[in-house]
C-alpha cells in the first residue's frame, strides 16, 4: 500500500493525514536506535516485576497461621488488593508495577503459601542497586556509534516526505519550542527547593537519591527509566540542579497525559549543558 497522493477529497482531514504520515515516517527513521533502549526497558520491567512478586509471596507467607491455613489463604486472596496497597506504601512502589490482580488471584489459588521461599533481603537490595545505579550507568554507555550516526545524519531516511520543518507548538514535551527562555526555568525555583533538600555529592545527586524522589510521582519504572536517561544529559550517572529540574519537568509532562520523547529535544537541553550536548551530537 501507499499514502494517498491525489488531492484530498475532504480538506478538513488534512492535519490528521499529515500527522499520521509524519508519525509513520518518524517511526521508520528511529527503528535502528530503539533496539538498545527497548532491551534496557525490558530489563527494568522484568527486574521490577521479580522484586514485586518476591515481596508479595513473602508477605503472604508471613501471614499464614499454624492452624486454619486454608481459611486464611482464602481471606488473603480475597483481600489481595489490600495486600498490594500495603506493599505499595511500605516499599514506595508504583501501582503500575504490580501484576494484574485477577490473574494473580487465580494463580494463588493453586499454591501452598506455607511453602513459599523466604524473602532474601540481600537479593532485593541488589535489585534496588541495579535499578538506581547500574541501569543509569548502562544508559550513559549507550553505543557511541548511535550518537555519531545521529550527529552525522547517517542511517536516517532523507528527502521527500522525510524532510520536515518544525513549527512552533505548545503542548507536552514540545512546549517551549522557539522560545528564548528555557521552558523548565518557569518551575525551576520549586524544583530547586526539592533539589537543595536532597543529599548531594559535589553539587549533584546520585541515581539512588534521585530514584527515591522521582518514584514519588507513582509513574511506572519504565517511564522513570526513560526520564532518567533523558535528564542525565552529560551521562555521568548523576544529576545537577538543571538536570534534576528537567527530570521533574518531564514527569510533569507525563502526568499531564503527554508522551515522553525518545530523544531530548533541543529546546529542553539545560542551558549549562547545551555546548557539550552539541559537541556530542544532540
Long-range contacts (C-beta under 8 A, 24 or more apart in sequence): 3-161, 21-161, 22-164, 25-157, 25-161, 25-162, 28-157, 29-156, 29-157, 29-162, 30-262, 32-146, 32-149, 32-155, 33-146, 33-149, 33-150, 33-262, 34-262, 36-142, 36-143, 36-146, 37-142, 37-226, 37-229, 37-262, 40-135, 40-138, 40-139, 40-225, 41-222, 41-225, 41-226, 43-135, 44-131, 44-135, 44-221, 44-222, 44-225, 45-221, 45-222, 47-127, 47-130, 47-131, 48-93, 48-97, 48-127, 48-131, 48-221, 49-97, 49-99, 50-127, 51-124, 51-127, 51-128, 52-87, 52-93, 52-97, 52-98, 52-99, 53-99, 54-119, 54-120, 54-123, 54-124, 55-87, 55-91, 55-93, 55-119, 55-124, 56-83, 56-84, 56-87, 56-98, 56-104, 57-113, 57-116, 57-117, 58-116, 58-118, 58-119, 59-83, 59-86, 59-87, 60-108, 60-113, 60-116, 61-113, 61-114, 61-116, 61-118, 63-113, 64-113, 64-114, 69-113, 69-114, 73-108, 73-113, 76-108, 76-113, 77-105, 77-108, 77-109, 80-104, 80-105, 80-108, 92-212, 92-215, 92-216, 93-215, 94-215, 94-218, 94-219, 94-220, 94-221, 95-218, 96-218, 96-219, 96-220, 97-220, 97-221, 129-208, 131-211, 131-221, 132-206, 132-207, 132-208, 132-210, 132-211, 133-206, 133-207, 133-208, 133-237, 135-225, 135-228, 136-207, 136-228, 136-229, 136-232, 136-237, 137-207, 137-237, 139-225, 139-228, 139-229, 139-232, 139-235, 140-232, 140-235, 140-236, 140-237, 141-235, 142-235, 147-280, 147-281, 147-282, 148-281, 150-263, 150-281, 150-282, 151-280, 151-281, 152-281, 171-258, 172-253, 172-256, 172-258, 172-259, 173-250, 173-253, 173-258, 173-259, 173-260, 173-261, 173-265, 173-268, 174-265, 175-253, 176-267, 176-268, 177-265, 177-267, 178-267, 179-267, 182-267, 182-268, 182-270, 182-271, 183-249, 183-267, 183-268, 184-242, 184-245, 184-246, 184-249, 184-268, 184-270, 185-245, 187-245, 187-248, 187-249, 187-252, 188-241, 188-242, 188-245, 191-241, 191-244, 191-245, 191-248, 191-249, 192-241, 192-245, 194-244, 194-248, 195-241, 195-244, 195-245, 201-238, 203-240, 203-241, 204-236, 204-238, 204-239, 204-240, 205-238, 205-239, 205-244, 206-237, 206-238, 207-237, 207-238, 210-239, 210-244, 210-247, 214-247, 214-251, 217-251, 217-254, 217-255, 219-251, 219-254, 219-255, 223-254, 223-260, 224-251, 226-260, 226-262, 227-251, 227-254, 227-260, 230-260, 230-261, 230-263, 230-264, 230-268, 233-264, 233-269, 233-270, 233-273, 233-276, 233-277, 233-282, 234-273, 234-276, 240-270, 240-272, 242-270, 242-271, 242-272, 242-273, 243-270, 243-273, 245-270, 246-270
